[in-house]
């Protein structure tokens, strides 16, 4: 499973893998397309997880810092997996 292939190295590195972080990784890699923060929030709500937009952006930034997602620099660009 792709998600476990991503999560296991993060666990070994000692990264904090909260439920919201794990779900966001799962959503991003399962969808395989470009998503906005609002798209991600929608998918989280479908799973009964309600995160505010600031938290979604913090997790996205964490994933970006780890090199797992990217966001093109032009205005309105969506997040995508690497």
N, C-alpha and C positions, 0 to 999 in steps of 0.2 A: 504494500500500500504506500502510495506516494507520501501521505501525511506522516507515517511512521518513519520513512526514510529522511524526512526533514526534522522531525521532532527528536529522534534519538541522538543525533550529533549535538543538538542544542542542549539536551539533558546532560550529555557528557561534559559539555563546556560549563555547566552550572547555571545555565540561563533559567530564569524563573518562568515556568510554563503554566500560567493560570488557565482556567477554563476558557475565558474570553480569548486569550492569545491562541490557544490550540484551535478553537473554533474558527477564528479568523484565518489562520493558516489553512485549515481544511476548506473553508469557503473559497479562498483565493485560488488554491490549487485545483479544487474540484471544478470550479467554473472555467478556468483556463482562458478567460477573456479579460478585457479591461473593465474595471469596476470603479465606481465612485465610492467615497466614504458612505454616502447615503444608500447606495446599492448594498454595501456590506451591512449597514444597520438593518436594512430590510430583511436580508437573509438571516441575520442574528435573531430578529424578532420572530421570524417563522419558526425558530428553534427555542422560543420562549426566553431569549436572552435580550435584555434591554440595556444597551450601553449608550451613553450620551456621545454626541459627535466628537467632543474633545478627547474622550478616551479612545475612540476609534482612530483618530488621527495620531495619538500618542503611540498606539500599538503599530500603526502603519509606519511611523517614523522609526520605531525600534526594528521592525522588519527591514526597512530600508538600510538602516545602519549595519545590519547583519548581512546585507547583500541579497536578501531573499525576494525583495520586490523593488520595483523602480517606478518612478513617476517622471515622465517627460517634463521638460521645463516650460513648455508653452502653456498659456492660460487655459484653464478648463480641462487639462489633461487628466486622464484616469490612471489609477494604480494598476500595475500588472506584475505578474510573477516573472522571475528570471529563469 
